[in-house]
C-alpha cells in the first residue's frame, strides 16, 4: 500500500506507512517515516542497524497478553532476551477519514496465531503553527475479548534498570549535540521514568538543527528516554506496572509532538 502523505500547506511533513512488508520478526505495524521539519530535516529513523525493529514513530509494545508487538527478541526473567515464536502484528483494517492533513483508521492488534487482542481507532493529524507544525496522535484501545489484556514492558517483566519501554515510540535520527529538557530535568538518567508534562529534545541531524516537544502523558504513562546508547523518546504505557484493559473496556490517549527547525 502506498504511504499516506501528510501535508501542512504545500509541505509534505510526514509519510504514514500502514501496510509495511517487513520481516514478521520485526512485528509489522503502521509507522511514520520520514517525518520532516518545515525546512525538510528528517527527524525519524527507520530500521537502524542497532535495533532494526525500530520503525520511525508509532505504537509498539513488547508484551501484549504474551504477544511481542515490538519486534526482535523477548525479555524473559532469568534468561535475558531470547528469540520466541511470539511475534504478532498491528494491522490496518479500514479507513474512517483521509484528508491532506489527517487520517483516521481502525486497526487490530493480533497475536502470533492471528487472534485479535485489541481493537484500535487511531487518528494522526498534522497542523501548521507559527514555529513549525504539530503532530497529534490519538488512539482508542478496546479489549474485545472476555479476559483482561495486560500490556507489559521488560522492566515490569523483571529486567528493571529503566527498561520500561513500549507505547508511542519515536526513534530519532543520528543526532549530534543532543540535549534534553523536561521541567527541571536535563539528563537521560533523570528524565527516564519521570512524568513531567512535556519533554523537549534538540540536536543536529543530517539536514539541519531540529527541536521536538512531546506532551500528552496520561494515566500512569512515563517518559522513556535513550540518548547515550541510541536516540529515542517514548510515551511508556507500562514503565513500572502493567497497563490492564478489562474486557469490553477502552483506554484513550492523545499525544502531541511540536516539530520545529533550529
Backbone bond lengths (Angstrom), bond angles and torsions (degrees), N, CA, C in turn:
res aa  C-N    CA-C-N  psi(-1)  N-CA   C-N-CA  omega(-1)  CA-C   N-CA-C  phi
1 X - - - 1.454 - - 1.528 109.23 -
2 X 1.312 116.85 134.72 1.461 121.58 -179.80 1.526 110.30 -66.88
3 X 1.341 118.08 135.57 1.468 119.35 178.91 1.526 111.79 -58.97
4 X 1.315 115.49 147.66 1.461 121.52 174.48 1.522 107.54 -86.22
5 X 1.332 116.28 127.31 1.460 121.15 -179.65 1.524 108.91 -95.36
6 X 1.323 115.76 123.55 1.461 121.55 175.49 1.526 108.67 -94.97
7 X 1.328 115.49 133.98 1.465 120.88 -175.38 1.524 111.32 -124.48
8 X 1.315 114.03 146.98 1.459 122.60 168.32 1.520 105.85 -119.78
9 X 1.313 116.84 107.16 1.461 120.20 -171.28 1.515 109.12 62.99
10 X 1.330 116.01 -127.12 1.464 120.88 179.32 1.527 113.05 -91.03
11 X 1.328 117.11 -0.41 1.464 120.87 -175.69 1.521 111.88 -93.72
12 X 1.329 116.38 128.30 1.464 121.54 172.36 1.522 107.42 -83.79
13 X 1.330 117.35 105.75 1.463 120.94 -171.71 1.530 113.28 -97.93
14 X 1.335 117.56 -16.75 1.463 118.98 -179.49 1.519 110.14 -161.11
15 X 1.328 114.76 150.76 1.461 121.62 171.45 1.520 107.88 -116.82
16 X 1.320 114.98 130.68 1.460 121.54 -177.72 1.526 108.66 -110.23
17 X 1.322 115.40 112.67 1.464 122.43 -178.44 1.522 107.76 -96.16
18 X 1.322 117.35 118.42 1.464 119.62 -174.77 1.528 113.10 -105.84
19 X 1.317 118.52 -12.78 1.457 120.63 -176.56 1.521 109.33 -141.71
20 X 1.334 116.13 66.06 1.458 120.92 -175.69 1.528 110.76 -72.28
21 X 1.319 116.72 133.50 1.458 121.99 174.83 1.524 108.36 -93.22
22 X 1.318 115.10 87.99 1.466 120.70 -176.77 1.522 108.82 -131.28
23 X 1.323 115.21 168.32 1.456 122.73 179.94 1.530 110.31 -54.61
24 X 1.332 119.14 130.31 1.466 120.24 177.91 1.525 113.95 -57.28
25 X 1.348 117.31 -23.34 1.461 120.09 178.53 1.525 112.42 -71.38
26 X 1.340 116.92 -10.39 1.464 121.09 176.12 1.518 111.90 -93.99
27 X 1.335 117.77 4.90 1.467 123.01 -179.43 1.530 110.99 56.63
28 X 1.333 118.13 73.75 1.472 121.22 -178.01 1.525 112.13 -52.67
29 X 1.337 115.10 139.71 1.459 121.65 -176.95 1.520 108.62 -167.54
30 X 1.330 118.13 158.35 1.464 119.91 175.94 1.527 111.40 -65.15
31 X 1.335 114.97 147.59 1.459 119.21 179.01 1.524 110.49 -154.30
32 X 1.322 114.87 160.99 1.467 123.20 175.62 1.524 109.20 -102.36
33 X 1.311 116.80 119.84 1.464 123.13 172.85 1.520 109.28 -174.15
34 X 1.328 117.55 133.57 1.469 125.83 -5.52 1.525 112.20 -78.51
35 X 1.327 115.05 147.95 1.459 122.55 166.57 1.524 106.33 -103.31
36 X 1.336 116.69 134.58 1.461 121.11 -173.75 1.521 111.45 -126.86
37 X 1.336 115.58 152.51 1.456 120.63 167.31 1.528 108.46 -73.75
38 X 1.319 116.46 171.84 1.474 119.12 178.76 1.520 111.67 -62.12
39 X 1.349 117.26 -27.82 1.464 120.92 178.47 1.528 112.36 -84.05
40 X 1.333 117.63 -6.22 1.450 120.55 175.41 1.512 116.67 103.87
41 X 1.329 118.98 1.85 1.460 120.83 178.40 1.526 109.95 -70.75
42 X 1.322 116.78 127.88 1.466 121.56 179.56 1.524 109.12 -79.90
43 X 1.351 116.37 127.78 1.462 121.04 -173.80 1.540 112.43 -118.56
44 X 1.334 116.80 18.22 1.466 121.92 172.39 1.521 108.65 -128.67
45 X 1.325 115.46 166.78 1.464 121.60 175.75 1.523 108.13 -133.48
46 X 1.322 116.05 150.27 1.463 121.68 -176.18 1.518 110.74 -126.13
47 X 1.322 115.87 126.13 1.453 123.26 176.62 1.530 112.77 46.46
48 X 1.341 117.94 54.03 1.467 120.27 177.59 1.522 110.58 -63.18
49 X 1.305 116.29 154.83 1.465 120.89 -175.08 1.523 112.25 -59.78
50 X 1.340 117.82 -34.23 1.470 119.34 -176.94 1.525 112.94 -72.82
51 X 1.338 117.36 -30.55 1.468 122.49 179.13 1.526 107.70 -145.71
52 X 1.330 118.90 82.35 1.470 120.49 -174.29 1.519 114.07 -65.63
53 X 1.342 118.64 -11.35 1.460 120.91 176.66 1.527 112.01 -87.04
54 X 1.314 118.64 0.11 1.462 121.36 172.67 1.527 108.15 -79.12
55 X 1.321 115.66 116.01 1.461 121.24 -174.44 1.521 110.23 -116.99
56 X 1.326 117.29 87.64 1.456 121.13 175.69 1.509 112.72 52.41
57 X 1.340 116.01 -124.56 1.460 122.62 177.87 1.523 108.57 -122.87
58 X 1.326 116.45 131.23 1.454 120.01 -179.80 1.508 111.13 174.17
59 X 1.318 115.40 -169.13 1.456 121.37 -177.49 1.522 109.75 -101.84
60 X 1.330 116.28 131.85 1.459 122.20 177.28 1.521 107.32 -152.08
61 X 1.341 116.35 147.81 1.466 120.39 -175.73 1.512 109.89 -142.71
62 X 1.349 118.11 126.84 1.464 120.27 -176.67 1.520 115.11 -66.02
63 X 1.337 117.46 -28.22 1.465 119.69 -174.80 1.518 108.51 -147.39
64 X 1.333 115.41 108.04 1.470 122.02 175.68 1.522 106.37 -120.74
65 X 1.317 116.70 99.16 1.462 121.79 -176.34 1.528 111.02 52.37
66 X 1.339 115.99 38.21 1.457 121.46 178.08 1.516 115.07 91.22
67 X 1.321 118.62 -4.59 1.466 121.91 179.21 1.523 110.46 -96.93
68 X 1.318 116.39 139.17 1.465 122.76 178.30 1.522 108.62 -89.54
69 X 1.325 116.58 105.77 1.466 122.69 176.72 1.526 109.96 -110.77
70 X 1.313 115.28 28.56 1.464 123.22 177.99 1.521 110.49 -112.16
71 X 1.325 115.38 -39.58 1.461 121.52 -177.27 1.514 111.40 103.20
72 X 1.325 115.60 159.85 1.447 120.75 179.55 1.521 112.21 77.03
73 X 1.323 115.54 -157.48 1.453 120.82 -177.79 1.528 111.11 -78.11
74 X 1.323 115.37 161.23 1.460 122.95 -179.18 1.526 109.20 -107.63
75 X 1.341 115.74 136.69 1.457 119.02 177.62 1.526 109.43 -78.93
76 X 1.335 116.07 127.68 1.465 123.01 177.29 1.527 107.53 -123.61
77 X 1.318 116.60 124.49 1.465 120.57 -179.14 1.518 110.50 -56.26
78 X 1.327 115.73 131.89 1.456 121.70 179.50 1.512 114.25 85.93
79 X 1.331 118.04 -12.57 1.461 121.93 -179.75 1.527 113.01 -120.53
80 X 1.329 117.18 -23.23 1.454 120.08 -174.25 1.520 110.12 85.64
81 X 1.333 115.95 -152.45 1.461 120.98 -178.06 1.525 109.97 -86.52
82 X 1.323 115.65 124.92 1.464 121.44 -178.72 1.525 109.21 -134.86
83 X 1.318 115.14 154.08 1.460 120.09 175.80 1.522 108.88 -80.12
84 X 1.339 116.03 127.90 1.454 122.28 178.24 1.529 109.49 -131.44
85 X 1.318 117.85 155.10 1.467 120.92 176.84 1.528 110.86 -83.39
86 X 1.329 116.19 57.15 1.464 121.20 -172.02 1.521 113.32 -121.92
87 X 1.338 117.34 13.26 1.457 119.24 -174.39 1.533 112.00 -78.81
88 X 1.321 114.71 131.31 1.448 121.34 174.03 1.513 110.32 -111.91
89 X 1.312 116.16 -158.16 1.462 121.41 -178.93 1.522 109.02 -157.08
90 X 1.318 115.93 158.72 1.458 121.77 173.21 1.523 106.42 -111.98
91 X 1.339 117.19 116.55 1.461 122.37 -171.09 1.519 112.09 -108.82
92 X 1.323 114.43 137.98 1.464 121.23 168.77 1.525 108.92 -68.90
93 X 1.339 116.11 132.55 1.466 120.85 179.74 1.524 112.06 -109.02
94 X 1.342 117.01 -51.61 1.465 119.59 -176.22 1.519 110.18 -159.00
95 X 1.328 115.53 144.59 1.459 121.33 174.41 1.519 110.27 -79.70
96 X 1.325 116.22 142.09 1.459 122.56 172.48 1.527 111.52 -110.61
97 X 1.341 116.07 -32.46 1.470 121.16 179.68 1.516 108.26 -155.85
98 X 1.326 116.05 140.89 1.454 121.61 172.64 1.515 108.87 -143.13
99 X 1.336 116.31 118.72 1.459 122.04 172.35 1.522 107.32 -131.89
100 X 1.323 116.63 179.93 1.471 119.46 -179.74 1.523 112.29 -65.87
101 X 1.336 116.90 -22.85 1.461 119.25 -176.49 1.506 115.51 -118.22
102 X 1.347 118.09 1.86 1.459 118.77 -176.61 1.525 110.99 -158.40
103 X 1.335 114.96 149.05 1.460 121.26 172.57 1.519 108.39 -136.56
104 X 1.331 115.62 144.99 1.456 122.24 171.29 1.519 107.23 -130.26
105 X 1.333 116.09 132.36 1.456 118.42 178.38 1.513 111.19 -150.56
106 X 1.337 114.40 164.99 1.449 122.54 176.38 1.521 109.25 -99.97
107 X 1.342 115.17 143.87 1.461 121.12 -178.76 1.514 109.42 -136.51
108 X 1.325 115.45 161.84 1.470 121.81 174.60 1.514 108.93 -125.82
109 X 1.326 116.31 129.17 1.462 122.19 173.12 1.518 106.63 -89.57
110 X 1.315 117.79 114.13 1.456 121.42 -172.16 1.532 111.36 -113.77
111 X 1.321 114.25 144.13 1.449 121.04 175.75 1.514 111.54 -81.40
112 X 1.322 118.33 -179.81 1.463 121.78 -175.57 1.527 113.72 -62.66
113 X 1.315 118.26 -23.36 1.463 121.52 178.34 1.522 112.46 -96.35
114 X 1.338 116.60 3.92 1.456 120.60 177.41 1.511 115.69 93.56
115 X 1.315 118.59 -1.81 1.463 120.58 179.98 1.528 110.25 -69.93
116 X 1.326 116.75 147.82 1.460 121.28 179.32 1.519 109.89 -84.78
117 X 1.325 115.83 115.03 1.454 121.60 179.29 1.521 111.50 -86.73
118 X 1.333 115.98 -41.68 1.461 122.82 179.22 1.524 109.38 -142.61
119 X 1.321 115.86 147.82 1.457 122.23 172.56 1.523 107.97 -107.90
120 X 1.313 116.55 136.71 1.466 120.29 -175.55 1.525 110.88 -126.56
121 X 1.326 115.71 142.32 1.462 123.59 165.46 1.527 106.44 -115.54
122 X 1.335 117.32 122.79 1.471 122.73 -171.99 1.516 110.98 -126.80
123 X 1.329 116.40 136.76 1.463 122.33 172.62 1.518 109.01 -124.34
124 X 1.325 115.86 127.27 1.462 122.89 176.47 1.518 107.12 -117.54
125 X 1.338 116.63 125.86 1.461 120.41 -171.99 1.524 110.89 -136.26
126 X 1.331 116.47 141.47 1.461 123.01 175.94 1.527 108.47 -119.72
127 X 1.343 116.19 126.53 1.460 121.83 -177.89 1.522 108.91 -132.79
128 X 1.319 117.79 131.84 1.453 121.61 179.09 1.513 112.84 -71.03
129 X 1.335 116.10 148.11 1.458 122.81 175.07 1.527 107.99 -132.91
130 X 1.316 116.34 173.41 1.461 119.45 -178.92 1.521 112.37 -67.18
131 X 1.338 116.90 -25.27 1.468 119.97 -176.78 1.523 113.42 -108.14
132 X 1.316 118.20 3.62 1.456 120.93 -178.87 1.511 110.60 159.87
133 X 1.328 116.38 -117.65 1.462 120.23 174.63 1.524 109.51 -157.85
134 X 1.332 115.08 161.12 1.458 121.27 -178.05 1.529 109.75 -117.95
135 X 1.334 115.62 129.22 1.450 122.39 170.37 1.521 108.37 -96.27
136 X 1.323 117.23 128.61 1.457 119.98 169.91 1.527 108.38 -115.67
137 X 1.304 114.44 139.19 1.458 122.29 -175.73 1.520 106.59 -129.89
138 X 1.326 116.55 101.68 1.463 121.72 -176.02 1.516 109.48 -109.24
139 X 1.331 116.11 135.50 1.462 119.27 179.67 1.522 110.48 -139.81
140 X 1.328 114.02 148.73 1.459 123.53 173.05 1.514 107.13 -126.55
141 X 1.320 117.13 118.31 1.457 122.78 -178.95 1.526 109.04 -108.50
142 X 1.330 115.98 122.29 1.459 121.65 -178.28 1.527 109.62 -118.50
143 X 1.308 115.64 135.41 1.457 122.05 175.28 1.530 108.58 -87.81
144 X 1.343 118.80 109.31 1.460 120.17 -177.03 1.523 114.01 -86.86
145 X 1.336 116.87 -2.87 1.452 119.96 -173.41 1.520 113.65 -94.92
146 X 1.319 115.46 -169.60 1.465 121.11 -178.43 1.525 112.60 -110.45
147 X 1.341 116.47 13.28 1.468 121.68 174.72 1.520 108.71 -133.18
148 X 1.329 116.75 150.13 1.461 120.43 179.01 1.525 110.20 -62.03
149 X 1.328 115.71 145.37 1.460 122.02 175.68 1.524 107.87 -111.05
150 X 1.330 116.42 125.49 1.460 121.48 179.01 1.523 110.21 -103.72
151 X 1.337 116.02 131.13 1.450 123.02 171.99 1.522 106.86 -101.30
152 X 1.346 115.96 125.51 1.457 120.60 -172.14 1.530 109.81 -134.06
153 X 1.324 115.21 151.17 1.462 122.98 176.77 1.525 109.54 -108.23
154 X 1.343 118.46 166.97 1.465 119.52 172.96 1.531 112.81 -57.17
155 X 1.331 117.56 -34.96 1.467 119.27 177.86 1.516 111.05 -61.21
156 X 1.329 116.32 -45.08 1.460 120.67 178.89 1.524 110.72 -64.35
157 X 1.332 116.18 -33.90 1.460 120.68 -177.67 1.519 113.99 -84.95
158 X 1.341 116.61 9.50 1.450 119.06 171.45 1.506 117.12 117.96
159 X 1.334 118.67 -9.04 1.458 118.73 -178.39 1.525 111.87 -72.67
160 X 1.328 116.55 -40.42 1.465 119.25 -176.56 1.513 111.51 68.22
161 X 1.301 117.14 -144.11 1.474 127.47 178.98 1.523 114.27 41.46
162 X 1.345 116.79 38.14 1.461 120.63 173.18 1.501 115.47 76.70
163 X 1.338 118.74 11.74 1.470 121.47 -177.71 1.526 110.80 -86.96
164 X 1.330 115.52 54.55 1.461 120.90 -176.71 1.506 113.91 -90.83
165 X 1.324 117.58 27.66 1.471 120.42 -172.13 1.530 112.59 -73.25
166 X 1.329 113.04 158.59 1.453 122.12 179.40 1.515 110.50 129.41
167 X 1.339 116.70 122.74 1.455 122.92 -175.71 1.516 107.85 143.80
168 X 1.334 116.76 -137.66 1.466 119.67 173.63 1.527 107.48 -85.18
169 X 1.322 116.00 119.31 1.466 121.65 -169.28 1.526 109.34 -127.47
170 X 1.337 116.01 135.57 1.469 122.58 -175.93 1.527 108.21 -124.90
171 X 1.320 116.28 107.98 1.472 119.74 174.91 1.518 107.87 -83.61
172 X 1.314 115.24 116.83 1.457 121.76 179.65 1.522 110.67 -76.73
173 X 1.336 117.75 158.81 1.461 120.40 176.10 1.526 109.87 -74.65
174 X 1.335 117.78 166.92 1.468 118.68 170.84 1.527 109.28 -51.69
175 X 1.318 116.38 125.54 1.467 121.03 -169.27 1.515 110.83 -133.80
176 X 1.316 115.61 128.91 1.458 121.62 173.33 1.525 109.18 -96.98
177 X 1.319 115.77 154.29 1.460 121.41 176.26 1.532 111.41 55.41
178 X 1.318 116.55 42.29 1.464 120.86 -176.99 1.524 109.82 -74.95
179 X 1.331 115.80 133.26 1.459 120.87 176.43 1.521 109.57 -130.30
180 X 1.341 115.45 150.32 1.456 123.04 -178.27 1.517 109.36 -124.85
181 X 1.341 116.14 145.23 1.458 120.31 175.46 1.519 108.48 -150.54
182 X 1.345 115.78 125.21 1.461 122.09 176.17 1.515 107.43 -142.29
183 X 1.342 116.90 102.19 1.455 119.65 -171.47 1.514 108.76 56.74
184 X 1.338 119.18 -128.82 1.470 121.09 179.49 1.530 113.11 -84.58
185 X 1.333 117.35 -1.18 1.462 121.45 -173.48 1.531 110.19 -89.38
186 X 1.355 115.62 139.48 1.465 119.35 -174.51 1.528 113.58 -132.41
187 X 1.317 118.83 -0.99 1.459 119.86 -176.49 1.524 110.93 -120.27
188 X 1.322 115.20 156.21 1.463 120.36 175.27 1.522 110.84 -55.66
189 X 1.308 116.66 -45.37 1.468 120.95 -176.49 1.524 111.68 -60.83
190 X 1.335 116.90 -41.31 1.469 120.08 -176.91 1.524 112.30 -77.41
191 X 1.341 117.38 -36.46 1.466 120.33 -175.26 1.520 111.39 -78.24
192 X 1.332 117.44 -36.31 1.460 120.38 -177.51 1.525 110.39 -60.15
193 X 1.330 116.52 119.72 1.453 121.70 -178.40 1.513 114.87 90.87
194 X 1.338 117.15 -1.97 1.459 120.49 179.86 1.529 110.12 -87.73
195 X 1.345 116.19 177.27 1.464 120.06 -175.62 1.520 112.10 -140.39
196 X 1.334 117.47 33.63 1.458 119.05 172.66 1.521 109.00 -62.18
197 X 1.342 119.15 151.07 1.466 121.02 -171.46 1.526 115.47 -62.04
198 X 1.330 118.33 -27.51 1.462 119.10 -178.40 1.523 110.44 -141.18
199 X 1.316 114.34 161.38 1.461 122.21 -179.56 1.514 107.96 -143.82
200 X 1.328 116.63 126.66 1.462 121.94 179.90 1.516 110.06 -115.83
201 X 1.319 116.13 133.50 1.462 122.58 174.83 1.520 107.73 -121.41
202 X 1.331 116.19 135.95 1.464 122.73 178.26 1.521 109.43 -130.30
203 X 1.319 115.64 151.64 1.450 118.36 177.31 1.511 112.73 177.05
204 X 1.323 114.16 -176.84 1.461 122.76 -178.29 1.525 108.32 -111.67
205 X 1.328 116.29 113.44 1.458 121.86 174.70 1.528 108.59 -100.45
206 X 1.321 116.56 -177.27 1.463 120.27 -176.03 1.518 112.28 -60.42
207 X 1.335 117.42 -35.04 1.458 119.69 -175.50 1.508 115.44 -93.10
208 X 1.319 117.65 -7.13 1.453 119.96 -178.88 1.512 111.27 147.69
209 X 1.318 116.57 -177.23 1.457 121.18 178.63 1.524 109.88 -79.65
210 X 1.329 115.15 150.76 1.455 119.97 179.88 1.519 109.67 -145.10
211 X 1.330 114.76 162.20 1.463 122.04 173.34 1.525 107.75 -140.84
212 X 1.326 115.93 134.29 1.461 122.44 176.71 1.517 108.27 -125.97
213 X 1.333 116.84 130.30 1.452 121.29 175.81 1.517 108.94 -118.52
214 X 1.329 114.83 118.13 1.460 122.79 -176.60 1.531 109.29 -100.20
215 X 1.343 117.15 140.52 1.459 121.45 174.95 1.522 109.01 -154.18
216 X 1.339 114.85 162.61 1.454 119.06 177.46 1.515 114.81 120.79
217 X 1.338 118.69 12.93 1.459 119.51 174.69 1.528 110.41 -54.83
218 X 1.331 116.32 140.12 1.461 120.52 179.08 1.518 108.80 -143.87
219 X 1.330 116.26 161.66 1.461 119.93 179.81 1.518 110.86 56.45
220 X 1.336 115.71 -130.00 1.467 121.09 178.43 1.526 112.42 -99.11
221 X 1.336 117.41 19.44 1.466 120.58 176.82 1.527 110.11 -57.18
222 X 1.333 114.95 148.29 1.458 121.86 175.12 1.521 108.85 -137.51
223 X 1.334 115.29 159.51 1.465 119.16 175.19 1.523 109.99 -74.85
224 X 1.323 115.18 134.56 1.458 121.13 167.27 1.517 106.54 -110.31
225 X 1.330 117.02 125.30 1.464 121.98 -174.00 1.517 109.96 -132.23
226 X 1.331 115.07 134.55 1.455 121.69 168.37 1.526 108.27 -132.32
227 X 1.325 115.79 133.21 1.461 121.64 178.69 1.518 111.53 -133.20
228 X 1.312 118.39 -40.48 1.466 121.63 -176.10 1.524 111.80 -77.53
229 X 1.337 116.96 -50.15 1.472 120.52 -177.66 1.524 111.43 -73.60
230 X 1.310 116.20 -44.51 1.467 124.02 176.23 1.523 106.52 -162.83
231 X 1.344 119.34 159.90 1.462 120.19 -176.55 1.527 111.99 -94.84
232 X 1.333 117.05 120.49 1.462 120.53 -179.99 1.519 110.15 -162.15
233 X 1.332 114.55 152.40 1.458 122.62 176.40 1.518 107.90 -130.48
234 X 1.335 116.86 139.03 1.450 119.84 177.88 1.507 112.86 -140.86
235 X 1.331 115.17 147.05 1.454 122.53 166.08 1.528 105.00 -92.25
236 X 1.311 118.13 106.37 1.458 122.22 -171.42 1.522 111.07 -91.87
237 X 1.343 116.09 122.65 1.460 121.96 179.77 1.526 112.94 -71.65
238 X 1.325 116.94 -32.81 1.477 120.39 -168.58 1.518 109.78 -137.76
239 X 1.314 116.78 57.72 1.458 120.20 -175.27 1.520 111.71 -68.47
240 X 1.336 116.82 -40.08 1.466 120.59 -176.64 1.519 113.14 -120.09
241 X 1.312 117.93 -22.73 1.458 121.69 -177.95 1.518 109.22 -149.42
242 X 1.328 118.50 156.71 1.465 119.91 -178.79 1.527 111.30 -62.00
243 X 1.312 115.35 149.55 1.461 121.73 167.72 1.531 105.86 -96.22
244 X 1.324 115.99 113.43 1.463 121.26 -174.58 1.525 109.18 -103.99
245 X 1.336 115.96 126.97 1.459 121.58 176.59 1.526 107.62 -112.45
246 X 1.340 117.97 107.98 1.463 120.77 -178.90 1.535 111.47 -66.74
247 X 1.327 117.63 164.27 1.466 120.87 178.67 1.523 112.06 -54.50
248 X 1.316 115.56 136.11 1.483 127.06 177.60 1.521 113.45 69.10
249 X 1.325 119.04 -3.00 1.467 119.93 -177.48 1.526 111.61 -89.70
250 X 1.350 114.84 162.31 1.461 122.63 -175.30 1.516 110.03 -130.26
251 X 1.331 116.32 139.02 1.464 120.73 169.08 1.525 108.14 -112.93
252 X 1.319 116.37 153.01 1.458 121.32 -178.91 1.516 110.38 -131.18
253 X 1.322 115.80 145.60 1.449 122.57 174.52 1.533 108.73 -141.72
254 X 1.335 116.42 144.60 1.460 121.84 171.83 1.524 106.68 -131.25
255 X 1.317 116.58 107.41 1.452 122.34 -179.67 1.523 109.82 -101.00
256 X 1.323 115.60 148.77 1.455 121.52 -177.96 1.526 109.87 -131.43
257 X 1.335 116.24 138.29 1.456 121.39 175.94 1.526 108.18 -132.88
258 X 1.327 116.54 117.47 1.461 121.89 173.54 1.526 107.67 -85.37
259 X 1.325 115.95 126.48 1.465 122.42 -175.87 1.523 108.39 -113.95
260 X 1.341 116.47 117.69 1.458 120.79 -175.00 1.524 111.10 -135.18
261 X 1.314 115.38 158.02 1.456 121.98 171.24 1.513 109.83 -88.43
262 X 1.326 116.02 152.10 1.470 120.33 172.79 1.514 114.35 86.44
